[in-house]
């Protein structure tokens, strides 16, 4: 019986943890400083904010379900050439996206 080497890719949601030192007069002010910036990449550019690299909390990962009406799946099976063999995308909404 032949053996097939396949690849299964799963889109997941996962929490990232940032350890951040914030200079402020009070804890409330520190929280306000940190919560006013959406992008952690910008934290080190702000005065009084120092952060280490993010820690991925792998035990929080959850495989995402496809969004109804979306042409994109969240699980794909490909061969070693990365030709898509199967996806959990909603079939009637699958569209071809040209390669860049």
Biopython code that builds the backbone (N, CA, C, O; Angstrom):
import numpy as np
from Bio.PDB.StructureBuilder import StructureBuilder

atoms = [
    (1, "UNK", "N", (0.854, -1.173, 0.000)),
    (1, "UNK", "CA", (0.000, 0.000, 0.000)),
    (1, "UNK", "C", (0.900, 1.237, 0.000)),
    (1, "UNK", "O", (1.841, 1.311, 0.791)),
    (2, "UNK", "N", (0.622, 2.222, -0.887)),
    (2, "UNK", "CA", (1.464, 3.422, -0.936)),
    (2, "UNK", "C", (1.276, 4.317, 0.285)),
    (2, "UNK", "O", (0.245, 4.275, 0.956)),
    (3, "UNK", "N", (2.281, 5.112, 0.549)),
    (3, "UNK", "CA", (2.234, 6.094, 1.633)),
    (3, "UNK", "C", (2.264, 7.484, 1.008)),
    (3, "UNK", "O", (3.054, 7.747, 0.101)),
    (4, "UNK", "N", (1.402, 8.369, 1.495)),
    (4, "UNK", "CA", (1.332, 9.740, 0.992)),
    (4, "UNK", "C", (1.780, 10.694, 2.088)),
    (4, "UNK", "O", (1.279, 10.639, 3.211)),
    (5, "UNK", "N", (2.710, 11.555, 1.766)),
    (5, "UNK", "CA", (3.172, 12.573, 2.707)),
    (5, "UNK", "C", (2.350, 13.836, 2.478)),
    (5, "UNK", "O", (2.502, 14.517, 1.463)),
    (6, "UNK", "N", (1.491, 14.132, 3.422)),
    (6, "UNK", "CA", (0.585, 15.267, 3.307)),
    (6, "UNK", "C", (0.878, 16.295, 4.387)),
    (6, "UNK", "O", (1.547, 16.003, 5.379)),
    (7, "UNK", "N", (0.370, 17.492, 4.182)),
    (7, "UNK", "CA", (0.525, 18.583, 5.142)),
    (7, "UNK", "C", (-0.865, 19.047, 5.548)),
    (7, "UNK", "O", (-1.708, 19.298, 4.686)),
    (8, "UNK", "N", (-1.117, 19.164, 6.847)),
    (8, "UNK", "CA", (-2.383, 19.712, 7.349)),
    (8, "UNK", "C", (-2.060, 21.024, 8.055)),
    (8, "UNK", "O", (-1.338, 21.046, 9.052)),
    (9, "UNK", "N", (-2.603, 22.111, 7.526)),
    (9, "UNK", "CA", (-2.430, 23.437, 8.121)),
    (9, "UNK", "C", (-3.732, 23.828, 8.800)),
    (9, "UNK", "O", (-4.811, 23.645, 8.236)),
    (10, "UNK", "N", (-3.633, 24.365, 10.006)),
    (10, "UNK", "CA", (-4.804, 24.806, 10.760)),
    (10, "UNK", "C", (-4.606, 26.255, 11.178)),
    (10, "UNK", "O", (-3.548, 26.624, 11.687)),
    (11, "UNK", "N", (-5.628, 27.070, 10.962)),
    (11, "UNK", "CA", (-5.599, 28.460, 11.426)),
    (11, "UNK", "C", (-6.085, 28.460, 12.860)),
    (11, "UNK", "O", (-7.151, 27.927, 13.166)),
    (12, "UNK", "N", (-5.294, 29.064, 13.741)),
    (12, "UNK", "CA", (-5.630, 29.034, 15.163)),
    (12, "UNK", "C", (-5.692, 30.441, 15.744)),
    (12, "UNK", "O", (-5.137, 31.395, 15.198)),
    (13, "UNK", "N", (-6.377, 30.528, 16.855)),
    (13, "UNK", "CA", (-6.399, 31.741, 17.671)),
    (13, "UNK", "C", (-5.607, 31.404, 18.925)),
    (13, "UNK", "O", (-5.784, 30.337, 19.513)),
    (14, "UNK", "N", (-4.737, 32.315, 19.330)),
    (14, "UNK", "CA", (-3.895, 32.049, 20.495)),
    (14, "UNK", "C", (-3.620, 33.371, 21.218)),
    (14, "UNK", "O", (-3.545, 34.427, 20.591)),
    (15, "UNK", "N", (-3.474, 33.300, 22.518)),
    (15, "UNK", "CA", (-3.136, 34.480, 23.316)),
    (15, "UNK", "C", (-1.632, 34.694, 23.302)),
    (15, "UNK", "O", (-0.860, 33.736, 23.341)),
    (16, "UNK", "N", (-1.217, 35.962, 23.246)),
    (16, "UNK", "CA", (0.175, 36.352, 23.414)),
    (16, "UNK", "C", (0.287, 37.101, 24.731)),
    (16, "UNK", "O", (-0.582, 37.903, 25.073)),
    (17, "UNK", "N", (1.360, 36.838, 25.469)),
    (17, "UNK", "CA", (1.584, 37.525, 26.746)),
    (17, "UNK", "C", (2.796, 38.443, 26.603)),
    (17, "UNK", "O", (3.866, 38.027, 26.159)),
    (18, "UNK", "N", (2.599, 39.686, 26.987)),
    (18, "UNK", "CA", (3.671, 40.675, 26.990)),
    (18, "UNK", "C", (3.960, 41.065, 28.430)),
    (18, "UNK", "O", (3.038, 41.401, 29.174)),
    (19, "UNK", "N", (5.212, 41.027, 28.831)),
    (19, "UNK", "CA", (5.621, 41.528, 30.143)),
    (19, "UNK", "C", (6.144, 42.938, 29.906)),
    (19, "UNK", "O", (7.109, 43.145, 29.170)),
    (20, "UNK", "N", (5.489, 43.901, 30.545)),
    (20, "UNK", "CA", (5.736, 45.299, 30.227)),
    (20, "UNK", "C", (6.036, 46.088, 31.494)),
    (20, "UNK", "O", (5.315, 45.977, 32.486)),
    (21, "UNK", "N", (7.100, 46.885, 31.459)),
    (21, "UNK", "CA", (7.416, 47.818, 32.546)),
    (21, "UNK", "C", (6.960, 49.201, 32.093)),
    (21, "UNK", "O", (7.411, 49.711, 31.068)),
    (22, "UNK", "N", (6.058, 49.803, 32.873)),
    (22, "UNK", "CA", (5.484, 51.098, 32.506)),
    (22, "UNK", "C", (5.786, 52.110, 33.608)),
    (22, "UNK", "O", (5.421, 51.898, 34.765)),
    (23, "UNK", "N", (6.448, 53.202, 33.255)),
    (23, "UNK", "CA", (6.699, 54.286, 34.211)),
    (23, "UNK", "C", (5.435, 55.133, 34.312)),
    (23, "UNK", "O", (4.936, 55.641, 33.308)),
    (24, "UNK", "N", (4.919, 55.281, 35.545)),
    (24, "UNK", "CA", (3.714, 56.084, 35.764)),
    (24, "UNK", "C", (3.609, 56.428, 37.242)),
    (24, "UNK", "O", (4.238, 55.784, 38.081)),
    (25, "UNK", "N", (2.821, 57.434, 37.556)),
    (25, "UNK", "CA", (2.596, 57.841, 38.948)),
    (25, "UNK", "C", (1.746, 56.823, 39.702)),
    (25, "UNK", "O", (1.959, 56.596, 40.893)),
    (26, "UNK", "N", (0.783, 56.208, 39.011)),
    (26, "UNK", "CA", (-0.112, 55.233, 39.650)),
    (26, "UNK", "C", (-0.294, 54.035, 38.726)),
    (26, "UNK", "O", (0.009, 54.096, 37.535)),
    (27, "UNK", "N", (-0.795, 52.948, 39.299)),
    (27, "UNK", "CA", (-1.087, 51.768, 38.492)),
    (27, "UNK", "C", (-2.159, 52.085, 37.448)),
    (27, "UNK", "O", (-2.091, 51.599, 36.319)),
    (28, "UNK", "N", (-3.142, 52.895, 37.821)),
    (28, "UNK", "CA", (-4.206, 53.275, 36.889)),
    (28, "UNK", "C", (-3.636, 54.031, 35.687)),
    (28, "UNK", "O", (-4.043, 53.802, 34.548)),
    (29, "UNK", "N", (-2.692, 54.933, 35.954)),
    (29, "UNK", "CA", (-2.041, 55.679, 34.870)),
    (29, "UNK", "C", (-1.245, 54.726, 33.972)),
    (29, "UNK", "O", (-1.231, 54.882, 32.751)),
    (30, "UNK", "N", (-0.587, 53.742, 34.584)),
    (30, "UNK", "CA", (0.178, 52.755, 33.811)),
    (30, "UNK", "C", (-0.750, 51.954, 32.899)),
    (30, "UNK", "O", (-0.435, 51.721, 31.732)),
    (31, "UNK", "N", (-1.895, 51.535, 33.439)),
    (31, "UNK", "CA", (-2.874, 50.786, 32.633)),
    (31, "UNK", "C", (-3.378, 51.662, 31.488)),
    (31, "UNK", "O", (-3.511, 51.191, 30.359)),
    (32, "UNK", "N", (-3.657, 52.930, 31.773)),
    (32, "UNK", "CA", (-4.136, 53.850, 30.737)),
    (32, "UNK", "C", (-3.098, 54.016, 29.625)),
    (32, "UNK", "O", (-3.452, 54.040, 28.446)),
    (33, "UNK", "N", (-1.823, 54.130, 29.993)),
    (33, "UNK", "CA", (-0.755, 54.257, 28.997)),
    (33, "UNK", "C", (-0.699, 53.029, 28.100)),
    (33, "UNK", "O", (-0.604, 53.136, 26.877)),
    (34, "UNK", "N", (-0.760, 51.868, 28.725)),
    (34, "UNK", "CA", (-0.623, 50.623, 27.981)),
    (34, "UNK", "C", (-1.852, 50.345, 27.124)),
    (34, "UNK", "O", (-1.721, 49.851, 26.004)),
    (35, "UNK", "N", (-3.028, 50.651, 27.626)),
    (35, "UNK", "CA", (-4.252, 50.349, 26.883)),
    (35, "UNK", "C", (-4.527, 51.357, 25.775)),
    (35, "UNK", "O", (-5.366, 51.101, 24.912)),
    (36, "UNK", "N", (-3.839, 52.499, 25.777)),
    (36, "UNK", "CA", (-4.069, 53.505, 24.736)),
    (36, "UNK", "C", (-3.342, 53.174, 23.439)),
    (36, "UNK", "O", (-3.590, 53.808, 22.414)),
    (37, "UNK", "N", (-2.462, 52.205, 23.469)),
    (37, "UNK", "CA", (-1.719, 51.804, 22.273)),
    (37, "UNK", "C", (-2.139, 50.402, 21.869)),
    (37, "UNK", "O", (-1.951, 49.444, 22.618)),
    (38, "UNK", "N", (-2.715, 50.291, 20.663)),
    (38, "UNK", "CA", (-3.186, 48.991, 20.179)),
    (38, "UNK", "C", (-2.051, 48.087, 19.722)),
    (38, "UNK", "O", (-2.159, 46.864, 19.814)),
    (39, "UNK", "N", (-0.980, 48.667, 19.238)),
    (39, "UNK", "CA", (0.063, 47.903, 18.585)),
    (39, "UNK", "C", (1.280, 47.737, 19.492)),
    (39, "UNK", "O", (1.991, 48.706, 19.756)),
    (40, "UNK", "N", (1.525, 46.518, 19.969)),
    (40, "UNK", "CA", (2.693, 46.282, 20.831)),
    (40, "UNK", "C", (4.020, 46.651, 20.172)),
    (40, "UNK", "O", (4.990, 46.943, 20.870)),
    (41, "UNK", "N", (4.078, 46.643, 18.835)),
    (41, "UNK", "CA", (5.311, 47.029, 18.151)),
    (41, "UNK", "C", (5.672, 48.489, 18.413)),
    (41, "UNK", "O", (6.833, 48.877, 18.275)),
    (42, "UNK", "N", (4.692, 49.292, 18.788)),
    (42, "UNK", "CA", (4.934, 50.717, 19.046)),
    (42, "UNK", "C", (5.292, 51.014, 20.500)),
    (42, "UNK", "O", (5.697, 52.136, 20.808)),
    (43, "UNK", "N", (5.156, 50.055, 21.390)),
    (43, "UNK", "CA", (5.379, 50.314, 22.810)),
    (43, "UNK", "C", (6.780, 50.815, 23.098)),
    (43, "UNK", "O", (6.957, 51.764, 23.861)),
    (44, "UNK", "N", (7.775, 50.187, 22.495)),
    (44, "UNK", "CA", (9.158, 50.585, 22.774)),
    (44, "UNK", "C", (9.482, 51.981, 22.242)),
    (44, "UNK", "O", (10.485, 52.574, 22.639)),
    (45, "UNK", "N", (8.652, 52.505, 21.356)),
    (45, "UNK", "CA", (8.847, 53.861, 20.830)),
    (45, "UNK", "C", (8.266, 54.912, 21.765)),
    (45, "UNK", "O", (8.499, 56.106, 21.572)),
    (46, "UNK", "N", (7.515, 54.486, 22.773)),
    (46, "UNK", "CA", (6.877, 55.419, 23.697)),
    (46, "UNK", "C", (7.741, 55.581, 24.946)),
    (46, "UNK", "O", (8.294, 54.611, 25.464)),
    (47, "UNK", "N", (7.845, 56.798, 25.412)),
    (47, "UNK", "CA", (8.604, 57.062, 26.637)),
    (47, "UNK", "C", (7.967, 56.349, 27.817)),
    (47, "UNK", "O", (6.748, 56.375, 27.991)),
    (48, "UNK", "N", (8.800, 55.716, 28.619)),
    (48, "UNK", "CA", (8.317, 55.091, 29.844)),
    (48, "UNK", "C", (7.690, 53.726, 29.681)),
    (48, "UNK", "O", (7.107, 53.199, 30.628)),
    (49, "UNK", "N", (7.797, 53.137, 28.490)),
    (49, "UNK", "CA", (7.267, 51.784, 28.286)),
    (49, "UNK", "C", (8.400, 50.912, 27.776)),
    (49, "UNK", "O", (9.043, 51.234, 26.777)),
    (50, "UNK", "N", (8.642, 49.806, 28.468)),
    (50, "UNK", "CA", (9.696, 48.868, 28.093)),
    (50, "UNK", "C", (9.096, 47.470, 28.107)),
    (50, "UNK", "O", (8.481, 47.066, 29.094)),
    (51, "UNK", "N", (9.272, 46.731, 27.022)),
    (51, "UNK", "CA", (8.672, 45.403, 26.932)),
    (51, "UNK", "C", (9.680, 44.382, 26.426)),
    (51, "UNK", "O", (10.622, 44.715, 25.707)),
    (52, "UNK", "N", (9.462, 43.145, 26.813)),
    (52, "UNK", "CA", (10.260, 42.025, 26.313)),
    (52, "UNK", "C", (9.491, 41.389, 25.153)),
    (52, "UNK", "O", (8.367, 41.792, 24.856)),
    (53, "UNK", "N", (10.086, 40.418, 24.514)),
    (53, "UNK", "CA", (9.417, 39.717, 23.420)),
    (53, "UNK", "C", (8.152, 39.035, 23.930)),
    (53, "UNK", "O", (8.066, 38.635, 25.091)),
    (54, "UNK", "N", (7.187, 38.913, 23.047)),
    (54, "UNK", "CA", (5.925, 38.271, 23.411)),
    (54, "UNK", "C", (6.147, 36.786, 23.670)),
    (54, "UNK", "O", (6.997, 36.148, 23.050)),
    (55, "UNK", "N", (5.373, 36.261, 24.589)),
    (55, "UNK", "CA", (5.379, 34.834, 24.902)),
    (55, "UNK", "C", (4.079, 34.254, 24.347)),
    (55, "UNK", "O", (2.996, 34.715, 24.706)),
    (56, "UNK", "N", (4.174, 33.251, 23.481)),
    (56, "UNK", "CA", (2.983, 32.607, 22.937)),
    (56, "UNK", "C", (2.478, 31.586, 23.941)),
    (56, "UNK", "O", (3.220, 30.698, 24.360)),
    (57, "UNK", "N", (1.218, 31.712, 24.324)),
    (57, "UNK", "CA", (0.609, 30.790, 25.291)),
    (57, "UNK", "C", (-0.050, 29.655, 24.512)),
    (57, "UNK", "O", (-1.254, 29.672, 24.257)),
    (58, "UNK", "N", (0.769, 28.667, 24.138)),
    (58, "UNK", "CA", (0.313, 27.598, 23.261)),
    (58, "UNK", "C", (-0.870, 26.818, 23.825)),
    (58, "UNK", "O", (-1.681, 26.293, 23.063)),
    (59, "UNK", "N", (-0.978, 26.736, 25.150)),
    (59, "UNK", "CA", (-2.085, 25.978, 25.736)),
    (59, "UNK", "C", (-3.429, 26.685, 25.569)),
    (59, "UNK", "O", (-4.463, 26.133, 25.947)),
    (60, "UNK", "N", (-3.433, 27.898, 25.008)),
    (60, "UNK", "CA", (-4.692, 28.607, 24.762)),
    (60, "UNK", "C", (-5.137, 28.504, 23.307)),
    (60, "UNK", "O", (-6.172, 29.061, 22.942)),
    (61, "UNK", "N", (-4.370, 27.798, 22.467)),
    (61, "UNK", "CA", (-4.697, 27.781, 21.040)),
    (61, "UNK", "C", (-5.979, 27.003, 20.768)),
    (61, "UNK", "O", (-6.240, 25.955, 21.359)),
    (62, "UNK", "N", (-6.764, 27.555, 19.856)),
    (62, "UNK", "CA", (-8.044, 26.970, 19.453)),
    (62, "UNK", "C", (-8.089, 27.014, 17.930)),
    (62, "UNK", "O", (-7.824, 28.058, 17.334)),
    (63, "UNK", "N", (-8.425, 25.883, 17.289)),
    (63, "UNK", "CA", (-8.586, 25.869, 15.841)),
    (63, "UNK", "C", (-9.855, 26.647, 15.506)),
    (63, "UNK", "O", (-10.919, 26.390, 16.069)),
    (64, "UNK", "N", (-9.733, 27.595, 14.589)),
    (64, "UNK", "CA", (-10.860, 28.441, 14.221)),
    (64, "UNK", "C", (-11.791, 27.728, 13.249)),
    (64, "UNK", "O", (-11.359, 26.901, 12.447)),
    (65, "UNK", "N", (-13.058, 28.059, 13.332)),
    (65, "UNK", "CA", (-14.060, 27.563, 12.389)),
    (65, "UNK", "C", (-14.149, 28.556, 11.236)),
    (65, "UNK", "O", (-13.885, 29.743, 11.426)),
    (66, "UNK", "N", (-14.518, 28.087, 10.034)),
    (66, "UNK", "CA", (-14.676, 29.031, 8.924)),
    (66, "UNK", "C", (-15.780, 30.039, 9.230)),
    (66, "UNK", "O", (-16.761, 29.711, 9.898)),
    (67, "UNK", "N", (-15.620, 31.244, 8.747)),
    (67, "UNK", "CA", (-16.635, 32.279, 8.913)),
    (67, "UNK", "C", (-17.698, 32.053, 7.848)),
    (67, "UNK", "O", (-17.376, 31.988, 6.662)),
    (68, "UNK", "N", (-18.963, 31.931, 8.250)),
    (68, "UNK", "CA", (-20.022, 31.720, 7.251)),
    (68, "UNK", "C", (-20.004, 32.819, 6.185)),
    (68, "UNK", "O", (-19.915, 34.006, 6.496)),
    (69, "UNK", "N", (-20.091, 32.398, 4.933)),
    (69, "UNK", "CA", (-20.083, 33.353, 3.830)),
    (69, "UNK", "C", (-18.702, 33.781, 3.383)),
    (69, "UNK", "O", (-18.570, 34.508, 2.399)),
    (70, "UNK", "N", (-17.665, 33.342, 4.091)),
    (70, "UNK", "CA", (-16.296, 33.704, 3.735)),
    (70, "UNK", "C", (-15.722, 32.655, 2.790)),
    (70, "UNK", "O", (-16.010, 31.467, 2.941)),
    (71, "UNK", "N", (-14.913, 33.073, 1.815)),
    (71, "UNK", "CA", (-14.317, 32.101, 0.899)),
    (71, "UNK", "C", (-13.078, 31.414, 1.466)),
    (71, "UNK", "O", (-12.449, 30.608, 0.780)),
    (72, "UNK", "N", (-12.726, 31.723, 2.702)),
    (72, "UNK", "CA", (-11.488, 31.194, 3.264)),
    (72, "UNK", "C", (-11.765, 30.132, 4.313)),
    (72, "UNK", "O", (-12.603, 30.321, 5.194)),
    (73, "UNK", "N", (-11.058, 29.014, 4.215)),
    (73, "UNK", "CA", (-11.180, 27.961, 5.206)),
    (73, "UNK", "C", (-10.203, 28.170, 6.342)),
    (73, "UNK", "O", (-9.413, 29.114, 6.341)),
    (74, "UNK", "N", (-10.268, 27.277, 7.308)),
    (74, "UNK", "CA", (-9.358, 27.353, 8.446)),
    (74, "UNK", "C", (-8.546, 26.071, 8.605)),
    (74, "UNK", "O", (-7.658, 25.994, 9.453)),
    (75, "UNK", "N", (-8.851, 25.074, 7.790)),
    (75, "UNK", "CA", (-8.058, 23.843, 7.751)),
    (75, "UNK", "C", (-7.824, 23.517, 6.281)),
    (75, "UNK", "O", (-8.761, 23.521, 5.482)),
    (76, "UNK", "N", (-6.589, 23.237, 5.929)),
    (76, "UNK", "CA", (-6.246, 22.865, 4.563)),
    (76, "UNK", "C", (-5.337, 21.651, 4.585)),
    (76, "UNK", "O", (-4.477, 21.517, 5.456)),
    (77, "UNK", "N", (-5.534, 20.776, 3.625)),
    (77, "UNK", "CA", (-4.630, 19.639, 3.436)),
    (77, "UNK", "C", (-4.000, 19.806, 2.062)),
    (77, "UNK", "O", (-4.695, 19.978, 1.061)),
    (78, "UNK", "N", (-2.662, 19.753, 2.030)),
    (78, "UNK", "CA", (-1.922, 19.894, 0.782)),
    (78, "UNK", "C", (-0.946, 18.738, 0.639)),
    (78, "UNK", "O", (-0.667, 18.012, 1.594)),
    (79, "UNK", "N", (-0.433, 18.585, -0.579)),
    (79, "UNK", "CA", (0.637, 17.609, -0.764)),
    (79, "UNK", "C", (1.968, 18.314, -0.533)),
    (79, "UNK", "O", (1.998, 19.493, -0.178)),
    (80, "UNK", "N", (3.057, 17.599, -0.732)),
    (80, "UNK", "CA", (4.378, 18.185, -0.468)),
    (80, "UNK", "C", (4.702, 19.369, -1.380)),
    (80, "UNK", "O", (5.544, 20.200, -1.042)),
    (81, "UNK", "N", (4.030, 19.447, -2.544)),
    (81, "UNK", "CA", (4.208, 20.589, -3.450)),
    (81, "UNK", "C", (3.295, 21.750, -3.068)),
    (81, "UNK", "O", (3.247, 22.773, -3.751)),
    (82, "UNK", "N", (2.574, 21.572, -1.968)),
    (82, "UNK", "CA", (1.614, 22.545, -1.443)),
    (82, "UNK", "C", (0.443, 22.790, -2.387)),
    (82, "UNK", "O", (-0.141, 23.874, -2.394)),
    (83, "UNK", "N", (0.097, 21.765, -3.193)),
    (83, "UNK", "CA", (-1.132, 21.807, -3.979)),
    (83, "UNK", "C", (-2.272, 21.484, -3.032)),
    (83, "UNK", "O", (-2.238, 20.463, -2.346)),
    (84, "UNK", "N", (-3.284, 22.346, -2.987)),
    (84, "UNK", "CA", (-4.397, 22.126, -2.061)),
    (84, "UNK", "C", (-5.224, 20.921, -2.508)),
    (84, "UNK", "O", (-5.684, 20.855, -3.648)),
    (85, "UNK", "N", (-5.402, 19.975, -1.592)),
    (85, "UNK", "CA", (-6.185, 18.779, -1.858)),
    (85, "UNK", "C", (-7.556, 18.852, -1.208)),
    (85, "UNK", "O", (-8.518, 18.265, -1.703)),
    (86, "UNK", "N", (-7.643, 19.577, -0.094)),
    (86, "UNK", "CA", (-8.909, 19.690, 0.648)),
    (86, "UNK", "C", (-8.862, 20.923, 1.528)),
    (86, "UNK", "O", (-7.799, 21.334, 1.993)),
    (87, "UNK", "N", (-10.032, 21.506, 1.749)),
    (87, "UNK", "CA", (-10.155, 22.650, 2.647)),
    (87, "UNK", "C", (-11.550, 22.624, 3.247)),
    (87, "UNK", "O", (-12.487, 22.117, 2.630)),
    (88, "UNK", "N", (-11.692, 23.172, 4.450)),
    (88, "UNK", "CA", (-13.024, 23.253, 5.046)),
    (88, "UNK", "C", (-13.709, 24.575, 4.702)),
    (88, "UNK", "O", (-14.665, 24.970, 5.370)),
    (89, "UNK", "N", (-13.225, 25.261, 3.663)),
    (89, "UNK", "CA", (-13.894, 26.483, 3.188)),
    (89, "UNK", "C", (-15.292, 26.117, 2.706)),
    (89, "UNK", "O", (-15.529, 25.000, 2.244)),
    (90, "UNK", "N", (-16.206, 27.061, 2.818)),
    (90, "UNK", "CA", (-17.570, 26.835, 2.350)),
    (90, "UNK", "C", (-17.523, 26.736, 0.823)),
    (90, "UNK", "O", (-17.139, 27.703, 0.165)),
    (91, "UNK", "N", (-17.908, 25.574, 0.235)),
    (91, "UNK", "CA", (-17.703, 25.337, -1.201)),
    (91, "UNK", "C", (-18.284, 26.400, -2.132)),
    (91, "UNK", "O", (-17.631, 26.780, -3.104)),
    (92, "UNK", "N", (-19.487, 26.885, -1.862)),
    (92, "UNK", "CA", (-20.096, 27.833, -2.796)),
    (92, "UNK", "C", (-19.449, 29.212, -2.765)),
    (92, "UNK", "O", (-19.766, 30.058, -3.601)),
    (93, "UNK", "N", (-18.553, 29.449, -1.822)),
    (93, "UNK", "CA", (-17.910, 30.763, -1.748)),
    (93, "UNK", "C", (-16.423, 30.705, -2.078)),
    (93, "UNK", "O", (-15.728, 31.715, -1.971)),
    (94, "UNK", "N", (-15.930, 29.540, -2.474)),
    (94, "UNK", "CA", (-14.503, 29.415, -2.764)),
    (94, "UNK", "C", (-14.165, 30.248, -4.000)),
    (94, "UNK", "O", (-14.826, 30.144, -5.033)),
    (95, "UNK", "N", (-13.141, 31.064, -3.878)),
    (95, "UNK", "CA", (-12.678, 31.881, -4.998)),
    (95, "UNK", "C", (-11.199, 31.623, -5.204)),
    (95, "UNK", "O", (-10.486, 31.241, -4.276)),
    (96, "UNK", "N", (-10.757, 31.832, -6.401)),
    (96, "UNK", "CA", (-9.343, 31.667, -6.710)),
    (96, "UNK", "C", (-8.643, 33.000, -6.490)),
    (96, "UNK", "O", (-9.072, 34.027, -7.016)),
    (97, "UNK", "N", (-7.577, 32.983, -5.720)),
    (97, "UNK", "CA", (-6.798, 34.188, -5.445)),
    (97, "UNK", "C", (-5.503, 34.081, -6.249)),
    (97, "UNK", "O", (-4.742, 33.132, -6.059)),
    (98, "UNK", "N", (-5.244, 35.029, -7.135)),
    (98, "UNK", "CA", (-4.013, 34.932, -7.930)),
    (98, "UNK", "C", (-2.766, 35.077, -7.063)),
    (98, "UNK", "O", (-2.758, 35.821, -6.082)),
    (99, "UNK", "N", (-1.730, 34.364, -7.435)),
    (99, "UNK", "CA", (-0.451, 34.454, -6.721)),
    (99, "UNK", "C", (0.190, 35.801, -7.016)),
    (99, "UNK", "O", (0.020, 36.363, -8.098)),
    (100, "UNK", "N", (0.925, 36.308, -6.040)),
    (100, "UNK", "CA", (1.617, 37.595, -6.232)),
    (100, "UNK", "C", (2.929, 37.402, -6.929)),
    (100, "UNK", "O", (3.646, 38.372, -7.175)),
]
sb = StructureBuilder()
sb.init_structure("model")
sb.init_model(0)
sb.init_chain("A")
sb.init_seg("    ")
for serial, (resi, resn, name, xyz) in enumerate(atoms, 1):
    if name == "N":
        sb.init_residue(resn, " ", resi, " ")
    sb.init_atom(name, np.array(xyz, "f"), 0.0, 1.0, " ", f" {name:<3s}", serial, name[0])
structure = sb.get_structure()
